[in-house]
Amino acid sequence: MLKLFIVCLALASLGYSAPRDEKCLNCVEEPSKSSFLTAHWTMPLSKLGERRYYLGTFFKANWYKSAKFCNYHGMQLASIESQLENDQLEKHIKEFGFGNEHFWTAGTDQGEEGSFFWMSTGRPVTFTNWNAGEPNNFRYENGEEEHCLELWNRDGKGMKWNDSPCSFETYFVCEAPM
């Protein structure tokens, strides 16, 4: 048993991993320098509809660090393209006991004020689920404005969208490639 462990450890240190098993819904792959080797590891992913998500709830981070974390692990901040997808994420977040928390998504209007797009895909936001009065690009005393899109149950009416300062530290939702 010890020999098998040592062999596996040695192969892992060389970047080798077994071919992805289609049953491994929690595997996130990262292409290696070698064309026939692919590194992958298991993340606690949840398949909701046609997409797989990771809820970043072990620490809070600003929008940029959240995106960096997702990218480092072979994912991107989530884009939400339909009411069904929004509802599935909301239900999932509530089931985890985080229904009153904030969660970063890939949405931003940093390129042009008021023109939100998904940083993960580059596509404009077409489906929306804004809280009443949002987005409002509120300007804080320090001059910071709201340019990043979060999910938030502000008034107990469900996880709606809010624009928030990108420096705000909160939880986040990563989306894994299928």
Backbone bond lengths (Angstrom), bond angles and torsions (degrees), N, CA, C in turn:
res aa  C-N    CA-C-N  psi(-1)  N-CA   C-N-CA  omega(-1)  CA-C   N-CA-C  phi
1 M - - - 1.446 - - 1.525 110.48 -
2 L 1.326 115.98 -41.55 1.461 120.11 179.25 1.525 110.89 -63.25
3 K 1.347 116.96 -38.76 1.469 120.85 178.93 1.526 110.55 -62.57
4 L 1.339 116.85 -42.99 1.456 120.77 178.88 1.528 110.55 -61.87
5 F 1.316 117.29 -42.51 1.454 121.68 178.09 1.531 110.65 -60.92
6 I 1.318 117.32 -44.34 1.469 121.75 -179.19 1.525 110.04 -64.94
7 V 1.324 118.14 -41.97 1.468 121.09 178.59 1.529 109.88 -63.26
8 C 1.324 116.74 -45.57 1.473 120.31 179.00 1.520 111.20 -61.88
9 L 1.311 116.89 -41.88 1.458 121.38 178.83 1.522 110.58 -63.15
10 A 1.319 117.20 -42.59 1.472 121.59 179.44 1.525 110.43 -64.19
11 L 1.335 117.68 -44.74 1.466 120.70 178.18 1.520 111.34 -63.15
12 A 1.310 116.45 -41.04 1.470 120.13 179.12 1.516 110.85 -63.60
13 S 1.332 117.81 -38.71 1.465 120.37 -179.45 1.524 111.34 -67.68
14 L 1.330 117.21 -22.66 1.456 121.49 177.08 1.521 112.00 -87.34
15 G 1.325 116.25 -2.03 1.457 120.51 178.47 1.512 113.20 90.12
16 Y 1.326 118.61 7.51 1.451 121.14 -179.33 1.518 110.56 -80.48
17 S 1.285 115.73 140.64 1.458 120.86 169.94 1.511 107.84 -143.78
18 A 1.285 115.09 153.61 1.458 120.15 179.26 1.518 109.50 -66.58
19 P 1.334 117.30 156.55 1.466 119.34 176.50 1.516 109.91 -55.87
20 R 1.319 116.28 146.55 1.458 121.06 -177.45 1.512 110.75 -65.98
21 D 1.282 115.40 128.90 1.448 123.05 175.98 1.521 106.91 -85.16
22 E 1.304 117.57 125.15 1.464 120.63 -179.10 1.521 112.11 -59.06
23 K 1.322 117.98 -19.92 1.453 120.97 177.55 1.527 111.46 -77.38
24 C 1.317 116.80 -12.67 1.463 121.27 -178.02 1.524 109.13 -85.63
25 L 1.319 116.46 80.69 1.465 120.67 -179.60 1.514 111.84 -68.79
26 N 1.326 117.55 -17.87 1.459 120.77 -177.88 1.511 113.20 -95.40
27 C 1.326 117.80 6.81 1.463 119.82 179.31 1.515 109.72 -83.49
28 V 1.304 115.48 133.15 1.449 122.52 173.78 1.513 105.52 -116.72
29 E 1.324 116.72 126.52 1.450 120.69 -174.45 1.516 111.63 -101.30
30 E 1.311 114.50 148.77 1.456 121.85 175.51 1.516 107.18 -132.86
31 P 1.348 118.47 119.26 1.452 119.34 179.73 1.526 110.53 -61.99
32 S 1.312 115.16 139.12 1.467 119.52 177.56 1.516 109.16 -98.59
33 K 1.321 116.69 178.99 1.462 121.64 179.59 1.517 110.68 -66.90
34 S 1.312 116.86 -29.78 1.454 121.91 179.06 1.521 108.42 -85.63
35 S 1.318 116.78 137.79 1.458 120.04 -176.23 1.523 113.31 -69.69
36 F 1.331 119.21 -21.92 1.452 119.76 -177.36 1.520 113.63 -102.38
37 L 1.309 117.65 -3.63 1.452 120.12 178.35 1.525 109.92 -109.69
38 T 1.277 115.82 134.46 1.457 121.25 176.59 1.515 108.16 -130.71
39 A 1.321 115.78 124.98 1.464 119.68 176.13 1.515 107.81 -81.75
40 H 1.310 117.29 137.61 1.459 120.13 170.95 1.516 109.12 -147.32
41 W 1.281 114.47 155.02 1.450 120.80 -179.26 1.518 107.67 -143.03
42 T 1.294 114.87 164.44 1.450 119.92 -177.94 1.525 110.20 -93.86
43 M 1.307 115.42 131.58 1.459 122.95 174.21 1.524 105.93 -122.02
44 P 1.319 118.07 153.51 1.475 119.53 177.54 1.529 110.32 -74.94
45 L 1.329 116.31 77.78 1.458 122.04 -178.08 1.527 110.20 -90.59
46 S 1.302 114.93 150.93 1.462 121.11 176.33 1.513 107.96 -122.87
47 K 1.315 116.52 128.34 1.459 121.13 177.62 1.521 107.83 -88.41
48 L 1.311 115.62 117.01 1.460 122.38 178.10 1.518 106.89 -122.30
49 G 1.312 117.17 110.94 1.457 119.50 -175.05 1.515 109.65 64.88
50 E 1.318 116.31 -127.45 1.468 121.34 -178.40 1.525 112.95 -95.66
51 R 1.319 118.05 5.34 1.461 120.99 -175.71 1.520 111.61 -121.78
52 R 1.348 115.24 159.64 1.461 121.53 176.71 1.526 108.28 -119.20
53 Y 1.339 115.08 136.06 1.456 120.84 -175.06 1.521 111.78 -127.54
54 Y 1.315 113.90 153.05 1.462 122.61 171.37 1.523 106.44 -122.36
55 L 1.327 117.10 126.58 1.462 120.60 175.31 1.520 108.30 -91.29
56 G 1.309 116.51 115.91 1.464 121.98 177.87 1.513 109.34 -82.45
57 T 1.338 115.72 89.63 1.465 120.42 -176.18 1.530 112.75 -120.18
58 F 1.323 118.17 7.28 1.465 120.06 -179.15 1.525 111.94 -86.19
59 F 1.331 116.18 -17.51 1.457 121.54 176.82 1.523 107.79 -158.39
60 K 1.313 115.72 161.49 1.462 121.09 176.42 1.526 108.39 -103.43
61 A 1.321 115.84 145.78 1.462 121.02 -178.04 1.518 109.44 -147.49
62 N 1.329 115.98 157.68 1.459 118.81 174.30 1.535 108.61 -72.16
63 W 1.313 116.91 173.92 1.461 121.56 -174.79 1.526 111.56 -59.31
64 Y 1.336 116.97 -41.52 1.467 121.16 -177.21 1.531 111.66 -67.95
65 K 1.329 116.78 -44.30 1.473 120.30 178.69 1.525 110.87 -67.93
66 S 1.324 116.65 -34.01 1.465 120.15 176.18 1.530 110.23 -62.68
67 A 1.343 115.79 -46.09 1.467 120.26 178.31 1.533 110.45 -62.47
68 K 1.329 116.26 -40.58 1.464 120.62 179.23 1.527 110.78 -62.89
69 F 1.337 117.38 -43.22 1.460 121.31 178.27 1.527 110.17 -59.86
70 C 1.332 116.31 -49.52 1.465 119.85 -179.96 1.531 110.34 -58.56
71 N 1.329 116.75 -48.01 1.467 120.53 -178.92 1.517 111.85 -62.15
72 Y 1.319 117.60 -41.25 1.466 121.28 179.67 1.523 110.93 -59.14
73 H 1.325 116.13 -32.86 1.457 120.75 -178.31 1.530 113.19 -98.45
74 G 1.334 116.31 21.34 1.460 120.76 174.45 1.511 114.60 76.51
75 M 1.327 117.10 20.59 1.465 121.79 -178.77 1.524 108.93 -128.44
76 Q 1.321 116.04 -177.28 1.462 122.71 175.35 1.518 108.31 -138.24
77 L 1.335 115.73 158.71 1.457 117.69 171.55 1.527 108.02 -56.64
78 A 1.311 116.27 145.43 1.467 121.57 -173.21 1.518 112.87 -73.28
79 S 1.315 114.64 142.38 1.463 122.21 169.23 1.526 106.59 -106.85
80 I 1.316 116.76 144.12 1.467 121.82 -176.86 1.519 107.11 -119.14
81 E 1.325 115.86 113.74 1.461 119.39 -170.81 1.523 114.72 -112.45
82 S 1.349 117.84 4.08 1.461 118.85 178.63 1.530 110.19 -158.05
83 Q 1.322 115.25 162.52 1.466 120.12 176.65 1.523 110.10 -63.07
84 L 1.331 117.11 -38.94 1.465 121.28 178.82 1.524 110.37 -59.55
85 E 1.323 116.80 -46.84 1.463 120.42 179.41 1.526 110.99 -63.14
86 N 1.319 117.27 -42.29 1.462 121.34 177.90 1.531 110.31 -61.05
87 D 1.333 116.51 -44.92 1.464 121.21 -179.59 1.526 111.50 -64.12
88 Q 1.335 117.51 -41.02 1.462 121.11 179.23 1.527 110.78 -63.49
89 L 1.330 116.66 -42.96 1.472 120.50 177.99 1.523 110.73 -64.70
90 E 1.313 116.73 -43.98 1.462 120.51 179.72 1.527 110.73 -59.41
91 K 1.318 116.84 -47.71 1.462 121.21 179.47 1.526 110.49 -59.93
92 H 1.318 116.05 -44.54 1.466 121.47 -179.45 1.532 111.14 -62.49
93 I 1.311 116.78 -45.51 1.469 121.52 -179.75 1.532 109.74 -63.11
94 K 1.326 117.44 -43.10 1.466 121.42 178.46 1.526 111.31 -63.83
95 E 1.345 117.39 -39.65 1.468 121.23 179.12 1.526 111.63 -62.75
96 F 1.323 116.64 -28.76 1.464 121.53 177.40 1.523 111.72 -81.78
97 G 1.331 117.65 -4.79 1.452 121.55 179.10 1.517 114.48 84.67
98 F 1.345 117.13 20.13 1.456 121.43 -177.94 1.522 112.09 -116.41
99 G 1.330 116.59 26.68 1.459 121.12 -174.87 1.512 115.83 -65.42
100 N 1.327 118.71 -14.18 1.467 120.74 178.56 1.524 112.29 -108.64
101 E 1.315 117.12 11.56 1.464 121.74 -179.23 1.526 110.96 -96.14
102 H 1.314 115.45 172.16 1.460 123.47 175.78 1.528 107.94 -99.58
103 F 1.346 116.87 145.33 1.469 121.95 177.58 1.520 110.01 -138.29
104 W 1.336 116.39 124.97 1.458 120.90 175.35 1.518 110.65 -68.24
105 T 1.328 115.70 145.03 1.462 124.06 168.98 1.525 106.87 -121.33
106 A 1.316 117.21 -176.33 1.467 121.88 -179.88 1.522 113.33 -82.27
107 G 1.323 118.45 -0.65 1.462 121.53 -176.31 1.515 113.36 -72.47
108 T 1.329 115.73 139.06 1.462 121.71 177.66 1.525 110.18 -159.23
109 D 1.323 115.85 155.87 1.469 120.82 171.87 1.529 109.36 -123.32
110 Q 1.326 115.98 29.35 1.468 120.29 -177.60 1.526 112.86 -64.44
111 G 1.311 118.46 -24.63 1.461 120.98 179.00 1.515 112.59 -74.71
112 E 1.329 116.55 -39.85 1.458 122.77 -179.25 1.519 108.40 -152.79
113 E 1.304 116.47 121.25 1.465 121.66 -177.36 1.522 110.78 -53.10
114 G 1.343 114.70 126.98 1.456 120.95 177.10 1.517 114.99 87.72
115 S 1.331 118.33 -11.11 1.471 121.89 178.55 1.521 109.02 -104.95
116 F 1.322 115.61 87.04 1.464 120.05 -177.98 1.519 110.88 -75.98
117 F 1.327 115.09 140.55 1.459 122.07 175.51 1.523 107.82 -141.64
118 W 1.332 115.64 165.45 1.463 121.45 178.25 1.521 108.24 -91.99
119 M 1.319 116.83 112.43 1.459 121.45 179.75 1.532 110.58 -58.55
120 S 1.321 117.35 -31.48 1.463 121.35 -177.68 1.524 112.95 -68.11
121 T 1.341 117.51 -29.06 1.465 120.60 -177.71 1.522 113.24 -119.62
122 G 1.334 116.64 -18.55 1.462 120.27 -175.28 1.523 112.93 81.18
123 R 1.328 116.99 -1.63 1.459 121.15 -177.78 1.520 111.19 -85.08
124 P 1.343 116.11 147.52 1.469 118.50 176.21 1.518 110.82 -67.31
125 V 1.322 115.74 151.63 1.457 121.44 175.10 1.522 106.95 -74.13
126 T 1.336 116.21 121.25 1.464 120.31 179.32 1.522 110.48 -108.74
127 F 1.327 118.26 -47.77 1.458 121.43 172.24 1.524 107.14 -80.00
128 T 1.339 117.85 138.18 1.465 120.75 176.91 1.524 110.50 -133.25
129 N 1.325 115.41 155.64 1.463 122.28 179.12 1.536 108.77 -147.35
130 W 1.327 115.75 50.79 1.457 121.46 -174.82 1.523 112.01 -70.35
131 N 1.324 116.14 146.52 1.459 122.00 166.75 1.524 107.67 -63.05
132 A 1.316 117.39 157.22 1.464 121.49 177.27 1.532 109.45 -56.16
133 G 1.325 116.13 133.20 1.462 121.17 178.45 1.518 114.76 81.88
134 E 1.314 117.45 3.28 1.467 121.69 -179.64 1.531 109.45 -110.97
135 P 1.303 117.54 156.35 1.466 127.00 -7.17 1.523 109.93 -75.73
136 N 1.331 115.70 144.39 1.467 118.90 -177.38 1.523 113.98 -119.91
137 N 1.333 117.83 -4.48 1.464 122.25 179.02 1.527 111.52 48.88
138 F 1.319 116.26 45.12 1.458 121.32 -179.47 1.528 109.97 -53.11
139 R 1.330 116.01 137.31 1.468 121.53 179.03 1.525 108.91 -104.80
140 Y 1.330 115.98 123.09 1.466 122.28 -178.48 1.525 110.47 -85.47
141 E 1.338 115.74 166.03 1.462 121.22 -178.27 1.519 112.58 -57.57
142 N 1.327 116.96 -31.50 1.473 120.22 179.84 1.528 111.66 -80.86
143 G 1.331 117.86 2.77 1.460 122.30 178.03 1.523 114.00 91.52
144 E 1.330 116.85 -7.89 1.463 119.47 -179.35 1.525 110.44 -71.86
145 E 1.332 114.70 140.93 1.455 121.42 178.32 1.523 110.40 -115.27
146 E 1.325 115.70 171.02 1.458 121.58 -176.51 1.534 110.43 -96.39
147 H 1.340 115.59 116.89 1.466 120.35 -177.08 1.520 114.23 -131.85
148 C 1.334 118.56 0.18 1.463 120.62 -177.26 1.522 109.99 -121.82
149 L 1.335 115.83 142.82 1.454 122.77 -171.97 1.524 111.27 -94.43
150 E 1.325 114.74 127.00 1.461 121.06 177.77 1.521 110.13 -123.74
151 L 1.333 115.17 156.18 1.460 122.60 168.26 1.516 106.66 -91.84
152 W 1.349 116.39 136.08 1.463 118.87 -178.04 1.523 109.50 -159.43
153 N 1.309 116.09 134.03 1.461 122.70 176.66 1.531 107.72 -92.22
154 R 1.309 115.99 71.21 1.468 122.40 -173.02 1.515 113.59 -62.70
155 D 1.311 117.13 -44.93 1.462 120.03 -171.28 1.531 113.13 -121.28
156 G 1.325 116.89 20.93 1.452 120.99 178.63 1.516 114.82 76.50
157 K 1.330 117.31 11.40 1.469 121.66 -178.76 1.526 112.05 -102.98
158 G 1.313 117.35 17.76 1.461 120.58 178.61 1.512 112.38 107.27
159 M 1.324 114.46 170.63 1.467 121.54 -178.27 1.528 108.97 -76.69
160 K 1.306 115.44 96.08 1.463 122.16 177.86 1.526 108.34 -100.76
161 W 1.310 115.67 175.42 1.458 121.02 -177.84 1.526 110.79 -95.57
162 N 1.326 114.61 147.09 1.454 122.56 178.79 1.516 107.57 -144.31
163 D 1.337 116.55 140.17 1.460 118.24 170.19 1.525 107.18 -88.96
164 S 1.309 115.88 138.81 1.457 122.13 -173.12 1.519 109.33 -141.81
165 P 1.339 118.14 158.71 1.469 118.88 175.64 1.525 109.83 -60.49
166 C 1.298 117.32 134.85 1.464 122.03 -177.54 1.528 111.80 -64.75
167 S 1.326 117.31 -17.31 1.469 121.34 179.80 1.529 112.49 -82.82
168 F 1.326 116.71 -12.05 1.463 121.70 179.69 1.525 109.07 -61.20
169 E 1.326 117.54 132.44 1.463 120.98 -179.19 1.523 110.05 -96.66
170 T 1.316 114.97 121.77 1.455 121.57 -178.72 1.514 109.99 -151.91
171 Y 1.327 116.42 -175.30 1.467 121.46 176.44 1.523 108.56 -77.21
172 F 1.327 116.78 177.55 1.461 120.16 -175.70 1.524 110.25 -154.82
173 V 1.346 114.85 162.96 1.459 121.63 178.12 1.523 107.84 -120.71
174 C 1.332 116.21 121.55 1.465 121.91 174.10 1.524 108.38 -98.84
175 E 1.319 114.75 150.39 1.455 121.78 176.42 1.524 108.19 -118.87
176 A 1.327 116.49 129.68 1.458 121.68 -178.32 1.523 109.73 -97.20
177 P 1.337 117.26 146.29 1.466 119.45 175.92 1.519 110.53 -65.47
178 M 1.307 116.47 148.64 1.478 120.62 179.20 1.502 111.16 -80.90
